[in-house]
Amino acid sequence: MVTAKTLIVLAVVYCLLIARVSNTVRGLRNVSPEGPCNKGELVFVGFCNLCLCNKEGKPNQLCATSWCPVKKRLPTRSELLNSSTSLPFS
């Protein structure tokens, strides 16, 4: 059984990985779940999910919605600091 503590640790590790990738790979851009993007391009979906684009010019749909809800704008610092950690996934 997966505990809440394990889920929180996994969420933190995922966020650190995303931050690391976004700092080392230049040119990543944010797109909506419907795209558009280029085949094989690595994009952020909703400022959270890092996904590859398929041949139809859309981010992989399983990836685009699996980790966190899609956001239309980057969260503010206060929103990030005040976010609930009791429910890391939606």
C-alpha positions as CSV (number, residue, x, y, z in Angstrom):
1,M,0.0,0.0,0.0
2,V,1.3,3.4,-0.9
3,T,1.2,5.9,1.9
4,A,0.6,9.6,1.7
5,K,4.3,10.2,2.7
6,T,5.4,8.1,-0.2
7,L,3.2,10.1,-2.6
8,I,4.5,13.4,-1.3
9,V,8.1,12.2,-1.7
10,L,7.4,11.1,-5.3
11,A,5.7,14.4,-6.1
12,V,8.8,16.3,-4.8
13,V,11.2,14.1,-6.7
14,Y,9.1,14.6,-9.9
15,C,9.1,18.4,-9.4
16,L,12.8,18.5,-8.9
17,L,13.3,16.4,-12.0
18,I,11.1,18.8,-14.0
19,A,13.0,21.8,-12.6
20,R,16.3,20.2,-13.5
21,V,15.2,19.4,-17.0
22,S,13.8,22.8,-17.6
23,N,17.0,24.5,-16.4
24,T,19.2,22.3,-18.6
25,V,17.2,22.1,-21.8
26,R,16.6,25.4,-23.5
27,G,13.6,26.1,-25.7
28,L,11.0,24.2,-23.8
29,R,7.6,25.8,-24.2
30,N,4.2,25.5,-22.7
31,V,1.3,24.2,-24.8
32,S,-2.3,23.3,-24.2
33,P,-3.2,19.6,-24.1
34,E,-4.4,19.9,-27.7
35,G,-1.1,21.3,-28.9
36,P,0.1,22.4,-31.4
37,C,3.6,21.1,-31.3
38,N,6.1,19.3,-33.5
39,K,6.5,15.6,-33.8
40,G,9.0,14.4,-31.2
41,E,9.2,17.9,-29.5
42,L,9.5,17.9,-25.7
43,V,7.0,20.4,-24.2
44,F,5.4,21.4,-21.0
45,V,1.6,20.9,-20.8
46,G,0.0,23.3,-18.3
47,F,3.3,24.4,-16.8
48,C,3.6,20.9,-15.2
49,N,3.6,17.8,-17.3
50,L,6.7,17.3,-19.5
51,C,5.6,15.3,-22.6
52,L,6.6,14.3,-26.1
53,C,4.5,15.3,-29.0
54,N,3.0,12.7,-31.3
55,K,2.8,12.7,-35.1
56,E,-0.6,14.4,-35.0
57,G,1.1,17.5,-33.4
58,K,-0.4,17.0,-30.0
59,P,1.2,16.1,-26.7
60,N,0.8,12.5,-25.6
61,Q,-2.6,12.6,-23.9
62,L,-1.8,10.1,-21.1
63,C,1.2,12.2,-20.1
64,A,-0.6,15.5,-20.6
65,T,-3.1,14.7,-17.8
66,S,-1.3,12.2,-15.6
67,W,0.6,14.2,-13.0
68,C,-1.1,17.4,-12.3
69,P,-4.0,19.5,-13.6
70,V,-3.4,21.7,-16.6
71,K,-2.9,25.4,-15.8
72,K,-3.4,28.3,-18.2
73,R,-0.8,30.4,-16.4
74,L,2.3,30.0,-14.2
75,P,1.3,29.8,-10.5
76,T,2.4,32.7,-8.4
77,R,5.0,32.3,-5.6
78,S,2.3,32.7,-2.9
79,E,0.0,30.1,-4.7
80,L,2.9,27.6,-4.7
81,L,3.7,28.3,-1.0
82,N,0.1,28.0,0.1
83,S,-0.8,24.9,-1.9
84,S,-2.0,21.8,-0.1
85,T,0.3,18.9,0.2
86,S,-2.4,16.5,1.4
87,L,-3.6,15.8,-2.1
88,P,-0.5,15.9,-4.4
89,F,-2.4,14.5,-7.5
90,S,-5.8,15.4,-9.0
